[in-house]
Amino acid sequence: MDWGPDRWRLYGLAFREGGRALREATVWGLSALSLGMPVPTRLIFAPQDLRTADPTIATDIYSGFFAFAGRAITTSGRSPFGFVPPSRAWGEALYGFGWLRHLRAAGTALAQANARSLVDEFVSSRLGDRRIAWDTQVLARRLISFISQSPLILEGADHGFYQRFLKIIGSCVRDLERHVRAGALPHQQLMAAIALCYAGLCCEGLDKTLRRASRLLARELDRQILADGGHASRNPRVVVDLLFDLLPLRQMFASREVDTPEALLRAIDRMLPMVRLFRHGDGTLSHFNGMGVTAADHLATLLTYDDMRSQPIHHAARSGYERIEAGSSLLIADVGAAPPPLLSLEACAGCLSFEFSSGAQRIVVNCGTPRIANDAILQASRSTVAHSTASIDDVSSCQITSLRGRWPDRLAARWLLHRLGPIVVSGPTRVVAERGERERVQTLNASHDGYLARFGLTHERRIQLSPSGDRLEGEDLFWGEGAAAASREAIVRFHLAPGIRASRAQGGRVVMLVLPNREAWQFSAGPGEAFVEDSIFLAVPDGMRRTEQIVLAFRPSETPSVRWRFERLARNFNPAPPSAEPAPDQA
């Protein structure tokens, strides 16, 4: 990878992160001189945990089988905290203690004793990967879990354990406040604020903590929750996860008769309709910018707390998403710029990609973020070619930190990878989107400049959906000037949902699609021909599933655009050959 025009941006991010590291070291050094630790006098409240629980997992944990994030270990009588985590995600799940909800669901004295023993063992033994366990977000999740599951942990406990547990809460509060003062990353600041509010509301003696945390919570919600309800990371999963923590927090403020921050009320009211924007007819969420498997039971639980039964918003300009519905058809498109680098750890190079469904059946999808995968597959899932959009020479429209290039670039990238992970260093900055309607035909025209600096080309996509939803038509254009653009090849991909059978016809001018529900669709394109190639769908619980994709290729210097069409066919209908000009008329 040649960083080229992005080199100075890479260096700037590395320099800025160096300053944050220096501040972090200073704050932690000064904190070491202070021995004060807030210790609550008693627990007075236990918030509701909205995430669903499975009591059978309690049996697995008691038998020493710990399965998280697609990885598992069998302890054979040893402490689970004494093992090297098989993956970071596994470690985050173990040290976050969210699995206590499964032990609570079991409702047995054995599960209670097991929970108390594991909590005491983790705190007293000092085992485990400290780098993961004391990450800001993991620490915040652990504090929330301890407070939420305190009835499980404390029921039947003696006074000595109760006092130790209060000290555990106080220690978590102290460490989280240190993380905040040290300049934690934006998403870490928000999680820390939520966890500290949990502690301040549920524990007696943490009034100062609650006041500080409430101010921090209001500040970060105003910064990170956009006006349309999306999160600044542009990741649908982040919105869902935050709601699972914010909804109980809203209830706690009301139950304690403490003034609820207005920013919290505004955020929740905006976020619930935003979740519905991403929702397809099958109940799952669209695969954009880090979204993977949808936990259907979690999502159903979450939406029951939408008091207004809000309708999905269709135009989310601040978040960069559009939703178009007609008949039983639905299209959801990504028309947003790359998120800020510090919030881009899971962001993808999928600008102008879309997902398309008919009723409860997905037709066109993005590959999604895998639940179980190595780093190479995770990074591949973020590339432009893993999305239903167009690329130039299969190069992504975003630059994500990697160790390729000249040695100064590698040095800066290595530092960023160590501190932040694989963030987006550069990507589309100017994304223009315009919706319209003509004779009940809904249109969406959008363009982005993700290829302008490197190749001198701008990608534009034009889409229109018929009133009945039976026909989706589009056009992909690349326009620009210069020698860099002359020899480039544009490649348009439409990843098909699992279970769809695709077959070429009429020399590649047509692709017949048979959906799992036996519904038939026809894809046609011109000029040129369409190819059917292998693809994979990554957003499945078992890792990945083989599927297919439709691929179009053209040279913008010779053919500026390609037109395409998806059209629903009648059941058991043998369609007549399409006309020589299968693409839509230009708007």
DOTOR-595535 format. One record per residue (C-alpha): residue in three letters; x, y, z. Coordinates in pm, whole numbers, plus 50000, padded with zeros to 5 digits. Example, Ala and Ser with C-alpha at 12.3 -4.5 7.8 and 13.67 -1.06 7.14 Angstrom:
<recs>
<ALA, <51230, 49550, 50780>>
<SER, <51367, 49894, 50714>>
</recs>
This chain:
<recs>
<MET, <50000, 50000, 50000>>
<ASP, <50130, 50340, 49904>>
<TRP, <49981, 50596, 50142>>
<GLY, <50038, 50870, 49881>>
<PRO, <49816, 51172, 49950>>
<ASP, <49707, 51019, 50284>>
<ARG, <50062, 51008, 50426>>
<TRP, <50045, 51337, 50616>>
<ARG, <49705, 51248, 50754>>
<LEU, <49856, 50922, 50884>>
<TYR, <50143, 51111, 51047>>
<GLY, <49905, 51364, 51198>>
<LEU, <49693, 51094, 51358>>
<ALA, <50003, 50920, 51494>>
<PHE, <50134, 51247, 51642>>
<ARG, <49798, 51325, 51800>>
<GLU, <49780, 50978, 51951>>
<GLY, <50130, 51026, 52093>>
<GLY, <50007, 51336, 52275>>
<ARG, <49711, 51143, 52415>>
<ALA, <49943, 50865, 52534>>
<LEU, <50160, 51122, 52715>>
<ARG, <49856, 51271, 52886>>
<GLU, <49736, 50924, 52982>>
<ALA, <50070, 50836, 53141>>
<THR, <50077, 51166, 53333>>
<VAL, <49727, 51122, 53472>>
<TRP, <49787, 50763, 53578>>
<GLY, <50119, 50859, 53734>>
<LEU, <49958, 51135, 53942>>
<SER, <49665, 50907, 54030>>
<ALA, <49906, 50658, 54180>>
<LEU, <49994, 50918, 54445>>
<SER, <49632, 50936, 54555>>
<LEU, <49512, 50651, 54772>>
<GLY, <49153, 50771, 54799>>
<MET, <48883, 50538, 54671>>
<PRO, <48509, 50602, 54680>>
<VAL, <48338, 50316, 54864>>
<PRO, <47957, 50306, 54858>>
<THR, <47792, 50245, 55192>>
<ARG, <47526, 50014, 55051>>
<LEU, <47348, 49900, 54738>>
<ILE, <46997, 50036, 54714>>
<PHE, <46886, 49949, 54363>>
<ALA, <46942, 49685, 54095>>
<PRO, <46856, 49788, 53737>>
<GLN, <46678, 49562, 53493>>
<ASP, <46896, 49379, 53241>>
<LEU, <46709, 49389, 52908>>
<ARG, <46933, 49139, 52731>>
<THR, <46784, 48791, 52710>>
<ALA, <46938, 48510, 52912>>
<ASP, <46973, 48135, 52857>>
<PRO, <46971, 47923, 53176>>
<THR, <47133, 47628, 52994>>
<ILE, <47452, 47834, 52968>>
<ALA, <47466, 47833, 53350>>
<THR, <47511, 47455, 53336>>
<ASP, <47796, 47492, 53087>>
<ILE, <47970, 47747, 53309>>
<TYR, <47932, 47530, 53617>>
<SER, <48089, 47239, 53429>>
<GLY, <48381, 47461, 53326>>
<PHE, <48283, 47524, 52965>>
<PHE, <48315, 47892, 52872>>
<ALA, <48202, 47970, 52516>>
<PHE, <48207, 48333, 52401>>
<ALA, <48235, 48502, 52062>>
<GLY, <48271, 48175, 51873>>
<ARG, <48559, 48045, 52089>>
<ALA, <48548, 47809, 52386>>
<ILE, <48771, 47665, 52657>>
<THR, <48718, 47382, 52904>>
<THR, <48876, 47465, 53238>>
<SER, <48895, 47110, 53384>>
<GLY, <48874, 47248, 53735>>
<ARG, <49106, 47544, 53683>>
<SER, <49007, 47908, 53699>>
<PRO, <48883, 48047, 53365>>
<PHE, <49079, 48363, 53446>>
<GLY, <49403, 48168, 53444>>
<PHE, <49379, 48093, 53071>>
<VAL, <49516, 48307, 52794>>
<PRO, <49209, 48433, 52607>>
<PRO, <49177, 48253, 52271>>
<SER, <49067, 48584, 52115>>
<ARG, <49028, 48942, 52230>>
<ALA, <48649, 48919, 52188>>
<TRP, <48644, 48611, 52412>>
<GLY, <48846, 48793, 52676>>
<GLU, <48621, 49097, 52661>>
<ALA, <48316, 48876, 52714>>
<LEU, <48474, 48688, 53006>>
<TYR, <48605, 48995, 53189>>
<GLY, <48287, 49192, 53118>>
<PHE, <48083, 48940, 53325>>
<GLY, <47773, 48978, 53107>>
<TRP, <47737, 48600, 53133>>
<LEU, <47620, 48643, 53494>>
<ARG, <47272, 48700, 53353>>
<HIS, <47260, 48335, 53244>>
<LEU, <47342, 48218, 53597>>
<ARG, <47071, 48445, 53733>>
<ALA, <46821, 48301, 53485>>
<ALA, <46898, 47952, 53617>>
<GLY, <46755, 48063, 53952>>
<THR, <46929, 47794, 54156>>
<ALA, <47135, 47810, 54474>>
<LEU, <47415, 47637, 54285>>
<ALA, <47419, 47911, 54018>>
<GLN, <47425, 48178, 54290>>
<ALA, <47718, 48016, 54468>>
<ASN, <47901, 47973, 54135>>
<ALA, <47849, 48340, 54046>>
<ARG, <47973, 48460, 54385>>
<SER, <48276, 48233, 54369>>
<LEU, <48377, 48347, 54019>>
<VAL, <48341, 48717, 54105>>
<ASP, <48545, 48675, 54424>>
<GLU, <48805, 48468, 54241>>
<PHE, <48854, 48727, 53967>>
<VAL, <48900, 49014, 54212>>
<SER, <49119, 48837, 54467>>
<SER, <49339, 48623, 54240>>
<ARG, <49450, 48902, 54001>>
<LEU, <49456, 48645, 53722>>
<GLY, <49365, 48725, 53364>>
<ASP, <49490, 48941, 53080>>
<ARG, <49513, 49281, 53249>>
<ARG, <49540, 49466, 52919>>
<ILE, <49197, 49340, 52813>>
<ALA, <49036, 49327, 53156>>
<TRP, <49120, 49691, 53237>>
<ASP, <49029, 49831, 52898>>
<THR, <48788, 50119, 52958>>
<GLN, <48490, 49958, 52786>>
<VAL, <48546, 49618, 52947>>
<LEU, <48579, 49779, 53290>>
<ALA, <48258, 49975, 53229>>
<ARG, <48076, 49661, 53119>>
<ARG, <48199, 49476, 53427>>
<LEU, <48072, 49750, 53659>>
<ILE, <47730, 49746, 53489>>
<SER, <47716, 49365, 53511>>
<PHE, <47811, 49358, 53881>>
<ILE, <47543, 49615, 53966>>
<SER, <47273, 49464, 53744>>
<GLN, <47334, 49112, 53874>>
<SER, <47395, 49212, 54236>>
<PRO, <47080, 49025, 54356>>
<LEU, <47233, 48705, 54219>>
<ILE, <47577, 48773, 54365>>
<LEU, <47471, 48896, 54708>>
<GLU, <47170, 48681, 54796>>
<GLY, <47272, 48461, 55086>>
<ALA, <47618, 48617, 55108>>
<ASP, <47775, 48690, 55448>>
<HIS, <47857, 49041, 55569>>
<GLY, <48224, 49004, 55485>>
<PHE, <48156, 48928, 55120>>
<TYR, <47903, 49213, 55103>>
<GLN, <48167, 49459, 55222>>
<ARG, <48422, 49321, 54976>>
<PHE, <48169, 49358, 54696>>
<LEU, <48113, 49725, 54785>>
<LYS, <48489, 49778, 54769>>
<ILE, <48491, 49611, 54424>>
<ILE, <48229, 49863, 54308>>
<GLY, <48432, 50149, 54453>>
<SER, <48749, 50026, 54284>>
<CYS, <48575, 50009, 53947>>
<VAL, <48440, 50361, 53994>>
<ARG, <48785, 50497, 54083>>
<ASP, <48952, 50331, 53784>>
<LEU, <48683, 50445, 53540>>
<GLU, <48714, 50804, 53659>>
<ARG, <49089, 50780, 53603>>
<HIS, <49030, 50656, 53249>>
<VAL, <48803, 50953, 53183>>
<ARG, <49058, 51204, 53316>>
<ALA, <49333, 51036, 53113>>
<GLY, <49150, 51118, 52790>>
<ALA, <48979, 50792, 52693>>
<LEU, <48852, 50763, 52337>>
<PRO, <48503, 50901, 52261>>
<HIS, <48317, 50568, 52268>>
<GLN, <48504, 50476, 52588>>
<GLN, <48405, 50805, 52748>>
<LEU, <48039, 50735, 52675>>
<MET, <48050, 50382, 52815>>
<ALA, <48234, 50505, 53124>>
<ALA, <47968, 50775, 53177>>
<ILE, <47688, 50517, 53152>>
<ALA, <47857, 50279, 53398>>
<LEU, <47934, 50558, 53646>>
<CYS, <47571, 50672, 53632>>
<TYR, <47465, 50315, 53708>>
<ALA, <47691, 50316, 54014>>
<GLY, <47585, 50661, 54129>>
<LEU, <47213, 50578, 54105>>
<CYS, <47229, 50229, 54252>>
<CYS, <47472, 50288, 54537>>
<GLU, <47445, 50508, 54844>>
<GLY, <47742, 50734, 54904>>
<LEU, <47837, 50810, 54541>>
<ASP, <47652, 51140, 54499>>
<LYS, <47959, 51326, 54369>>
<THR, <48026, 51048, 54122>>
<LEU, <47668, 51071, 53995>>
<ARG, <47690, 51447, 53940>>
<ARG, <48016, 51419, 53746>>
<ALA, <47892, 51119, 53547>>
<SER, <47564, 51289, 53456>>
<ARG, <47750, 51587, 53311>>
<LEU, <47982, 51355, 53119>>
<LEU, <47688, 51149, 52992>>
<ALA, <47505, 51457, 52864>>
<ARG, <47817, 51587, 52692>>
<GLU, <47900, 51260, 52516>>
<LEU, <47543, 51186, 52411>>
<ASP, <47517, 51531, 52254>>
<ARG, <47848, 51472, 52075>>
<GLN, <47796, 51115, 51960>>
<ILE, <47422, 51070, 51902>>
<LEU, <47342, 51258, 51584>>
<ALA, <47030, 51461, 51518>>
<ASP, <46863, 51173, 51330>>
<GLY, <46939, 50916, 51603>>
<GLY, <47242, 50748, 51450>>
<HIS, <47574, 50711, 51627>>
<ALA, <47877, 50904, 51503>>
<SER, <48050, 50572, 51422>>
<ARG, <47768, 50501, 51170>>
<ASN, <47748, 50146, 51308>>
<PRO, <47388, 50017, 51354>>
<ARG, <47501, 49770, 51620>>
<VAL, <47634, 50052, 51840>>
<VAL, <47288, 50214, 51842>>
<VAL, <47129, 49885, 51953>>
<ASP, <47391, 49817, 52222>>
<LEU, <47362, 50168, 52363>>
<LEU, <46984, 50143, 52388>>
<PHE, <47015, 49827, 52598>>
<ASP, <47210, 50033, 52852>>
<LEU, <47032, 50367, 52818>>
<LEU, <46674, 50241, 52857>>
<PRO, <46735, 50095, 53207>>
<LEU, <46933, 50409, 53293>>
<ARG, <46634, 50627, 53206>>
<GLN, <46417, 50411, 53432>>
<MET, <46670, 50437, 53716>>
<PHE, <46670, 50816, 53707>>
<ALA, <46291, 50811, 53729>>
<SER, <46281, 50552, 54008>>
<ARG, <46534, 50743, 54218>>
<GLU, <46346, 51068, 54150>>
<VAL, <46664, 51229, 54022>>
<ASP, <46641, 51477, 53737>>
<THR, <46697, 51285, 53415>>
<PRO, <46947, 51456, 53182>>
<GLU, <46760, 51601, 52885>>
<ALA, <47033, 51467, 52656>>
<LEU, <46944, 51113, 52766>>
<LEU, <46575, 51157, 52690>>
<ARG, <46647, 51316, 52351>>
<ALA, <46893, 51045, 52255>>
<ILE, <46655, 50756, 52328>>
<ASP, <46366, 50923, 52145>>
<ARG, <46583, 50965, 51833>>
<MET, <46759, 50627, 51844>>
<LEU, <46455, 50397, 51842>>
<PRO, <46324, 50518, 51501>>
<MET, <46681, 50493, 51371>>
<VAL, <46694, 50124, 51462>>
<ARG, <46379, 50074, 51256>>
<LEU, <46542, 50243, 50955>>
<PHE, <46793, 49957, 50935>>
<ARG, <46535, 49680, 50986>>
<HIS, <46441, 49454, 50694>>
<GLY, <46122, 49252, 50656>>
<ASP, <46284, 48945, 50811>>
<GLY, <46350, 49138, 51132>>
<THR, <46727, 49164, 51090>>
<LEU, <46934, 49480, 51052>>
<SER, <47128, 49597, 50746>>
<HIS, <47496, 49516, 50725>>
<PHE, <47673, 49850, 50723>>
<ASN, <47986, 49970, 50904>>
<GLY, <48038, 49687, 51148>>
<MET, <47691, 49533, 51173>>
<GLY, <47697, 49155, 51178>>
<VAL, <47453, 48897, 51314>>
<THR, <47126, 49041, 51443>>
<ALA, <47019, 48893, 51777>>
<ALA, <46651, 48870, 51686>>
<ASP, <46535, 48809, 52045>>
<HIS, <46733, 49109, 52169>>
<LEU, <46596, 49333, 51898>>
<ALA, <46236, 49226, 51959>>
<THR, <46279, 49296, 52331>>
<LEU, <46429, 49635, 52258>>
<LEU, <46150, 49750, 52028>>
<THR, <45884, 49670, 52288>>
<TYR, <46022, 49966, 52483>>
<ASP, <45934, 50201, 52198>>
<ASP, <45630, 50355, 52371>>
<MET, <45523, 50544, 52058>>
<ARG, <45566, 50239, 51828>>
<SER, <45751, 50482, 51606>>
<GLN, <45777, 50439, 51232>>
<PRO, <46122, 50405, 51076>>
<ILE, <46271, 50727, 50951>>
<HIS, <46346, 50724, 50579>>
<HIS, <46594, 51008, 50546>>
<ALA, <46890, 51015, 50787>>
<ALA, <47113, 51282, 50637>>
<ARG, <47338, 51325, 50940>>
<SER, <47405, 50951, 50972>>
<GLY, <47425, 50904, 50594>>
<TYR, <47152, 50647, 50530>>
<GLU, <46840, 50635, 50313>>
<ARG, <46542, 50399, 50325>>
<ILE, <46311, 50359, 50025>>
<GLU, <45994, 50145, 50037>>
<ALA, <45741, 50057, 49768>>
<GLY, <45497, 49766, 49774>>
<SER, <45671, 49479, 49950>>
<SER, <46018, 49597, 49840>>
<LEU, <46268, 49780, 50057>>
<LEU, <46604, 49939, 49978>>
<ILE, <46845, 50074, 50242>>
<ALA, <47150, 50264, 50116>>
<ASP, <47472, 50398, 50266>>
<VAL, <47521, 50754, 50143>>
<GLY, <47749, 50884, 50418>>
<ALA, <48109, 50993, 50450>>
<ALA, <48365, 50802, 50655>>
<PRO, <48320, 50852, 51032>>
<PRO, <48584, 51034, 51242>>
<PRO, <48903, 50823, 51272>>
<LEU, <48866, 50774, 51649>>
<LEU, <48521, 50621, 51593>>
<SER, <48607, 50418, 51284>>
<LEU, <48746, 50095, 51429>>
<GLU, <48470, 49892, 51260>>
<ALA, <48378, 50131, 50979>>
<CYS, <48368, 49989, 50625>>
<ALA, <48451, 50116, 50277>>
<GLY, <48095, 50066, 50155>>
<CYS, <47991, 50412, 50041>>
<LEU, <47691, 50400, 49800>>
<SER, <47630, 50032, 49878>>
<PHE, <47273, 49915, 49936>>
<GLU, <47069, 49619, 50056>>
<PHE, <46747, 49522, 49884>>
<SER, <46470, 49291, 50004>>
<SER, <46129, 49168, 49898>>
<GLY, <45902, 49107, 50195>>
<ALA, <46088, 48884, 50438>>
<GLN, <46343, 48775, 50177>>
<ARG, <46675, 48952, 50129>>
<ILE, <46793, 48977, 49768>>
<VAL, <47099, 49204, 49762>>
<VAL, <47315, 49226, 50074>>
<ASN, <47656, 49334, 50193>>
<CYS, <47883, 49059, 50324>>
<GLY, <47851, 49188, 50682>>
<THR, <48090, 49172, 50975>>
<PRO, <48175, 48815, 51085>>
<ARG, <48116, 48697, 51438>>
<ILE, <48390, 48435, 51417>>
<ALA, <48692, 48524, 51202>>
<ASN, <49062, 48598, 51202>>
<ASP, <49203, 48945, 51144>>
<ALA, <49248, 48890, 50768>>
<ILE, <48880, 48805, 50717>>
<LEU, <48772, 49089, 50944>>
<GLN, <48968, 49338, 50736>>
<ALA, <48842, 49186, 50410>>
<SER, <48485, 49230, 50534>>
<ARG, <48550, 49605, 50561>>
<SER, <48668, 49641, 50201>>
<THR, <48466, 49792, 49918>>
<VAL, <48452, 49459, 49732>>
<ALA, <48261, 49309, 50029>>
<HIS, <47979, 49557, 49964>>
<SER, <47716, 49591, 49695>>
<THR, <47865, 49896, 49532>>
<ALA, <48131, 49987, 49274>>
<SER, <48509, 50002, 49313>>
<ILE, <48806, 50099, 49098>>
<ASP, <49050, 49812, 49030>>
<ASP, <48910, 49641, 49343>>
<VAL, <49075, 49912, 49557>>
<SER, <48873, 50025, 49859>>
<SER, <48733, 50374, 49880>>
<CYS, <48874, 50401, 50237>>
<GLN, <49232, 50365, 50356>>
<ILE, <49253, 50152, 50671>>
<THR, <49574, 50138, 50875>>
<SER, <49808, 49861, 50761>>
<LEU, <50178, 49785, 50790>>
<ARG, <50253, 49808, 50417>>
<GLY, <50444, 50092, 50257>>
<ARG, <50767, 50277, 50330>>
<TRP, <50930, 50243, 50671>>
<PRO, <50814, 50583, 50809>>
<ASP, <50458, 50494, 50707>>
<ARG, <50488, 50150, 50866>>
<LEU, <50621, 50303, 51188>>
<ALA, <50331, 50548, 51213>>
<ALA, <50079, 50278, 51120>>
<ARG, <50224, 50036, 51377>>
<TRP, <50182, 50297, 51650>>
<LEU, <49820, 50362, 51549>>
<LEU, <49744, 49992, 51531>>
<HIS, <49889, 49943, 51879>>
<ARG, <49694, 50231, 52027>>
<LEU, <49368, 50237, 51833>>
<GLY, <49347, 49930, 51610>>
<PRO, <49275, 49931, 51234>>
<ILE, <49101, 50268, 51199>>
<VAL, <49000, 50449, 50880>>
<VAL, <49274, 50699, 50800>>
<SER, <49099, 50846, 50497>>
<GLY, <48786, 50789, 50292>>
<PRO, <48505, 50972, 50117>>
<THR, <48471, 51322, 50260>>
<ARG, <48223, 51472, 50016>>
<VAL, <47915, 51256, 49970>>
<VAL, <47620, 51421, 49798>>
<ALA, <47278, 51253, 49808>>
<GLU, <46947, 51373, 49668>>
<ARG, <46609, 51201, 49693>>
<GLY, <46316, 51271, 49470>>
<GLU, <45988, 51139, 49337>>
<ARG, <45848, 51158, 48986>>
<GLU, <45509, 51010, 48901>>
<ARG, <45529, 50804, 49224>>
<VAL, <45868, 50663, 49120>>
<GLN, <46112, 50719, 49406>>
<THR, <46466, 50817, 49309>>
<LEU, <46800, 50843, 49487>>
<ASN, <47106, 51004, 49327>>
<ALA, <47434, 51003, 49520>>
<SER, <47805, 51047, 49458>>
<HIS, <48130, 51026, 49657>>
<ASP, <48492, 51137, 49617>>
<GLY, <48665, 50834, 49771>>
<TYR, <48858, 50769, 49447>>
<LEU, <48924, 51128, 49350>>
<ALA, <49264, 51179, 49516>>
<ARG, <49411, 50848, 49396>>
<PHE, <49250, 50797, 49057>>
<GLY, <49090, 51129, 48965>>
<LEU, <48744, 50967, 48951>>
<THR, <48412, 51036, 49123>>
<HIS, <48157, 50756, 49165>>
<GLU, <47792, 50839, 49112>>
<ARG, <47499, 50601, 49158>>
<ARG, <47142, 50664, 49040>>
<ILE, <46858, 50447, 49169>>
<GLN, <46485, 50442, 49113>>
<LEU, <46218, 50212, 49259>>
<SER, <45883, 50166, 49084>>
<PRO, <45557, 50240, 49274>>
<SER, <45473, 49871, 49299>>
<GLY, <45822, 49774, 49414>>
<ASP, <45846, 49522, 49129>>
<ARG, <46130, 49697, 48954>>
<LEU, <46456, 49846, 49087>>
<GLU, <46663, 50027, 48827>>
<GLY, <47002, 50186, 48860>>
<GLU, <47306, 50331, 48692>>
<ASP, <47668, 50352, 48808>>
<LEU, <47887, 50625, 48661>>
<PHE, <48250, 50725, 48704>>
<TRP, <48359, 51061, 48578>>
<GLY, <48687, 51250, 48598>>
<GLU, <48998, 51349, 48410>>
<GLY, <49371, 51281, 48412>>
<ALA, <49614, 51006, 48323>>
<ALA, <49538, 50813, 48643>>
<ALA, <49180, 50759, 48530>>
<ALA, <49259, 50644, 48176>>
<SER, <49351, 50280, 48238>>
<ARG, <49127, 50204, 48536>>
<GLU, <48855, 49941, 48551>>
<ALA, <48531, 49990, 48741>>
<ILE, <48377, 49681, 48899>>
<VAL, <48018, 49679, 49025>>
<ARG, <47915, 49401, 49264>>
<PHE, <47575, 49285, 49386>>
<HIS, <47619, 49027, 49662>>
<LEU, <47321, 48793, 49675>>
<ALA, <47163, 48672, 49997>>
<PRO, <47222, 48309, 50098>>
<GLY, <46986, 48061, 49936>>
<ILE, <46933, 48256, 49614>>
<ARG, <46998, 48055, 49296>>
<ALA, <47147, 48261, 49014>>
<SER, <47190, 48151, 48652>>
<ARG, <47311, 48347, 48350>>
<ALA, <47105, 48366, 48032>>
<GLN, <47118, 48534, 47692>>
<GLY, <47496, 48554, 47684>>
<GLY, <47522, 48726, 48020>>
<ARG, <47278, 49006, 47948>>
<VAL, <47033, 48848, 48195>>
<VAL, <47071, 48668, 48528>>
<MET, <46773, 48470, 48658>>
<LEU, <46726, 48472, 49036>>
<VAL, <46514, 48223, 49228>>
<LEU, <46463, 48312, 49593>>
<PRO, <46423, 48053, 49871>>
<ASN, <46050, 48130, 49883>>
<ARG, <46031, 48047, 49507>>
<GLU, <45983, 48409, 49411>>
<ALA, <46155, 48482, 49077>>
<TRP, <46348, 48794, 48982>>
<GLN, <46540, 48888, 48670>>
<PHE, <46857, 49097, 48664>>
<SER, <46963, 49265, 48341>>
<ALA, <47241, 49507, 48256>>
<GLY, <47395, 49695, 47969>>
<PRO, <47623, 49769, 47803>>
<GLY, <47838, 49460, 47850>>
<GLU, <47747, 49140, 48027>>
<ALA, <47693, 49026, 48383>>
<PHE, <47893, 48749, 48547>>
<VAL, <47795, 48528, 48840>>
<GLU, <48083, 48463, 49079>>
<ASP, <48130, 48306, 49421>>
<SER, <48082, 48518, 49731>>
<ILE, <48048, 48467, 50106>>
<PHE, <47800, 48599, 50359>>
<LEU, <47975, 48662, 50689>>
<ALA, <47692, 48778, 50917>>
<VAL, <47587, 48433, 51036>>
<PRO, <47632, 48272, 51380>>
<ASP, <47845, 47986, 51250>>
<GLY, <48104, 48208, 51079>>
<MET, <48025, 48234, 50709>>
<ARG, <47806, 48093, 50434>>
<ARG, <47882, 48051, 50067>>
<THR, <47670, 48248, 49827>>
<GLU, <47701, 48423, 49490>>
<GLN, <47739, 48771, 49349>>
<ILE, <47659, 48944, 49021>>
<VAL, <47957, 49131, 48879>>
<LEU, <47971, 49401, 48609>>
<ALA, <48296, 49549, 48477>>
<PHE, <48370, 49843, 48248>>
<ARG, <48640, 50103, 48177>>
<PRO, <48519, 50455, 48259>>
<SER, <48754, 50604, 47996>>
<GLU, <48567, 50406, 47727>>
<THR, <48221, 50351, 47880>>
<PRO, <48136, 50610, 48145>>
<SER, <47845, 50416, 48296>>
<VAL, <47660, 50088, 48321>>
<ARG, <47286, 50044, 48376>>
<TRP, <47117, 49759, 48558>>
<ARG, <46772, 49640, 48663>>
<PHE, <46615, 49398, 48912>>
<GLU, <46262, 49301, 48809>>
<ARG, <46014, 49071, 48983>>
<LEU, <45857, 48803, 48764>>
<ALA, <45521, 48634, 48805>>
<ARG, <45531, 48290, 48964>>
<ASN, <45589, 48005, 48720>>
<PHE, <45624, 48264, 48447>>
<ASN, <45869, 48215, 48165>>
<PRO, <45972, 48573, 48083>>
<ALA, <46008, 48701, 47731>>
<PRO, <46359, 48808, 47632>>
<PRO, <46431, 49162, 47752>>
<SER, <46471, 49442, 47506>>
<ALA, <46812, 49537, 47377>>
<GLU, <46807, 49837, 47611>>
<PRO, <46725, 49686, 47951>>
<ALA, <46840, 49980, 48160>>
<PRO, <46625, 50262, 48291>>
<ASP, <46587, 50597, 48128>>
<GLN, <46794, 50864, 48288>>
<ALA, <46609, 51092, 48520>>
</recs>
